[in-house]
Amino acid sequence: MILWHRGHAACTGLSKRGARLSPPAHLCHPSLARIPLRRTKSLRHRLEEQGLLEAFPNMLSSRVGSKFFSGLTSGVTTEPLENIMDAEYVGAISIGTPPQQFLVLFDTGSSDLWVPSVDCSSPACGEHERFDHRLSATHRPTGQPISIQYGTGSVAGVLAYDTVHVGNIQVSNQAIGLSKKEPGSFLTHHTFDGILGLAFPSIASSGTVPIFDNMMSQGLVDKDLFSIYLSSRTGSFVMLGGMDSSCFSGRLRWIPLSAETYWQIAVDRLLPGSYHPPPGPSPAVCYFQSLMLHFPLPYKISCRAKKSLPDVVFVIGGTKFPVPIYLGYCKSGFESIAIPAELWILGEVFLRQYYSVFDRAHRRVGLAPAVQQC
């Protein structure tokens, strides 16, 4: 995993293994952070290697849509992670003084930052890097308990404050959840250590300020937006404070938010095909770390028909956004969710097709066709 640092004449990249690389010169700016993302060995492959693939889905409950409806969650924030079965995009951050490095998911579907604590004894914590607060000169404990309920499990621990480095940006006095309990197996087999949430303050646990909000208020980013480029190959990244126009074609289509909680927008309609939603606009969430395109009704495909399957075309803000149905290995890129409303979750299947800009200043999302290699 590569973490960009600011050098003297140019930005310098330093990987965990010590290899040095440099990003494009026009992206080397103190208030612009480009964090490379690595598409790791898939959870599917790791479970296959351990002989756990067949049994793993039965260990998990499936409540991927419940987080978007407060009436179903009893006031507890929930985050769906169970569908990262074929791709995980992880990036490096560091916490504390001196810095301790972690691999995290940059998650547009939540607002909290958390990593495992050195005091965590759960098996899942033993498989990941753990933050040792005793080694950080800038650590400030609160003793306040924090709990986050996931669609497939939970984490619980304490709230603290410390210095966080994301790329070349240093955020002081950032709220951090330090997990002490990660029950169950849903986090054990994943590559990432923790999660960095990029959604709105309204869904942050314990009323804490999300890290990107602190970046904006402390004047650490050039623009109050971030952008995401995902590739099935190499070169994926999250850019905080700007966008890279060389990574998309045409112009960005801007869609206003319909709610300032998750990054929720309205889908006008789907073009005629095998799925017919009710008339009128439907809410959709541009959710970075959900692999599938989730929707409220079952959708199945035949392996024999995979080569003849048409794209599903979303009409959003009057613009057509085609998305391939077929994900590979005779599996659809669409998955149903059982919720009492019409909701789409536009996950990585959608976002790999479109360079995505999340604009906090103007409360909107920008989409443009992504180039194959950036």
Beta strands, then each sheet from edge to edge (+ up, - down):
strand 1: 2-5
strand 2: 12-15
strand 3: 20-21
strand 4: 33-36
strand 5: 38-39
strand 6: 78-79
strand 7: 89-95
strand 8: 100-107
strand 9: 113-116
strand 10: 140-150
strand 11: 154-166
strand 12: 169-181
strand 13: 194-197
strand 14: 225-229
strand 15: 237-240
strand 16: 253-256
strand 17: 259-260
strand 18: 263-267
strand 19: 269-270
strand 20: 282-286
strand 21: 293-295
strand 22: 312-316
strand 23: 319-323
strand 24: 326-328
strand 25: 331-332
strand 26: 334-336
strand 27: 344-346
strand 28: 354-359
strand 29: 364-369
sheet 1: 1+ 2- 3+
sheet 2: 4+ 15- 14+ 28- 29+ 16-
sheet 3: 5+ 7- 8+ 13+ 9- 12- 11+ 10- 6-
sheet 4: 17+ 18- 20+ 27+ 21- 26-
sheet 5: 19+ 22- 23+
sheet 6: 24+ 25-
end
